[in-house]
Amino acid sequence: MRRLLPTLPMLLVALPAMAQGPAGAVPACENLVALRQLAARAGEDRVRAAAQVSSQPGCRLVPRDAVGAVEHRAMVGGAPYECLALATGGCLWVMP
């Protein structure tokens, strides 16, 4: 137990990056309906959404550096959702 305590701060710093999925990828969907379905099935948890993204049509993991500025915004149930621009054109909806 004493050996694990010194590593705890490093683990806590790494957790947010791990929550985004492999290599900083984020779950993203072509439309807001698909994103809401994915989020509901994952219990609004980004880590679970990243794990389940392949089962939701129109959704995929996208590297964080592949998305840019906000093109559209929407409020659903008090939560803000954003459609982020892609370098290849268009935008993808991401979880808040």
C-alpha positions as CSV (number, residue, x, y, z in Angstrom):
1,M,0.0,0.0,0.0
2,R,2.8,2.4,0.9
3,R,4.3,1.8,-2.6
4,L,1.1,2.9,-4.3
5,L,0.6,6.2,-2.4
6,P,3.5,8.0,-4.1
7,T,2.1,7.1,-7.6
8,L,-1.4,8.4,-6.7
9,P,-0.8,12.0,-7.8
10,M,0.5,10.9,-11.1
11,L,-2.5,8.7,-11.7
12,L,-4.9,11.5,-10.8
13,V,-3.2,13.8,-13.3
14,A,-3.4,11.1,-16.0
15,L,-7.1,10.3,-15.5
16,P,-8.6,13.2,-17.5
17,A,-6.5,12.2,-20.6
18,M,-7.5,8.6,-20.2
19,A,-11.2,9.7,-20.1
20,Q,-10.9,11.0,-23.7
21,G,-10.1,7.5,-25.0
22,P,-7.0,6.4,-26.9
23,A,-4.5,9.1,-27.9
24,G,-6.7,11.9,-26.8
25,A,-9.6,10.8,-29.0
26,V,-13.1,12.1,-28.2
27,P,-16.5,10.4,-29.0
28,A,-18.1,12.5,-31.8
29,C,-21.3,12.1,-33.9
30,E,-22.6,13.4,-37.2
31,N,-25.8,14.6,-35.6
32,L,-27.0,15.6,-32.2
33,V,-29.6,12.8,-31.9
34,A,-27.0,10.1,-32.3
35,L,-24.8,11.9,-29.7
36,R,-27.7,12.1,-27.2
37,Q,-28.4,8.4,-27.8
38,L,-24.8,7.5,-27.2
39,A,-24.6,9.7,-24.1
40,A,-27.8,8.3,-22.6
41,R,-26.6,4.7,-23.2
42,A,-23.3,5.6,-21.5
43,G,-24.9,7.3,-18.6
44,E,-23.4,10.7,-19.7
45,D,-20.0,9.2,-18.9
46,R,-17.3,10.1,-21.5
47,V,-15.1,7.0,-20.8
48,R,-18.1,4.6,-21.3
49,A,-19.2,6.6,-24.4
50,A,-15.7,6.2,-25.9
51,A,-15.9,2.5,-25.3
52,Q,-19.4,2.2,-26.8
53,V,-19.0,4.6,-29.7
54,S,-18.6,1.9,-32.4
55,S,-22.1,0.6,-31.6
56,Q,-23.8,3.9,-32.3
57,P,-24.4,4.6,-36.1
58,G,-22.9,7.9,-37.2
59,C,-20.5,8.1,-34.2
60,R,-16.8,7.5,-34.0
61,L,-13.7,8.4,-32.0
62,V,-11.9,11.5,-33.4
63,P,-8.5,12.7,-32.4
64,R,-8.8,15.9,-30.3
65,D,-6.4,17.7,-32.6
66,A,-8.6,16.9,-35.7
67,V,-11.5,19.1,-34.4
68,G,-11.4,22.9,-34.3
69,A,-13.6,25.8,-33.5
70,V,-17.3,25.6,-32.6
71,E,-19.6,25.9,-35.6
72,H,-23.0,25.2,-33.8
73,R,-24.2,25.2,-30.2
74,A,-27.3,23.6,-28.7
75,M,-28.7,23.3,-25.1
76,V,-30.4,20.1,-24.3
77,G,-31.7,19.5,-20.8
78,G,-29.5,22.3,-19.5
79,A,-26.3,20.8,-21.0
80,P,-24.4,22.6,-23.7
81,Y,-23.5,20.6,-26.8
82,E,-21.1,21.8,-29.5
83,C,-20.6,20.9,-33.1
84,L,-16.8,21.3,-33.7
85,A,-15.4,22.0,-37.1
86,L,-13.3,19.4,-38.9
87,A,-10.2,20.1,-41.0
88,T,-11.8,18.1,-43.7
89,G,-15.0,20.1,-43.6
90,G,-18.3,19.9,-41.8
91,C,-18.6,19.4,-38.0
92,L,-19.1,16.7,-35.4
93,W,-21.1,16.9,-32.2
94,V,-19.2,16.2,-29.0
95,M,-20.3,15.5,-25.4
96,P,-20.2,18.4,-23.0
